[in-house]
């Protein structure tokens, strides 16, 4: 596996991309959404909504990448 494809590298790249859009990427460590990510607007401290009905406020890494790319 190339280093650019490692999970930690993807997370760092996505954190920087989110910051350019004015968002913050946070990893969820507890609860039902454990292991998923939140995209948070730091001005309002509000999580963005995802399109997944089971996880309305959290994203997989791939979902977060698509959301930021929009």
Beta strands, then each sheet from edge to edge (+ up, - down):
strand 1: 24-27
strand 2: 37-41
strand 3: 46-47
sheet 1: 1+ 2- 3+
end
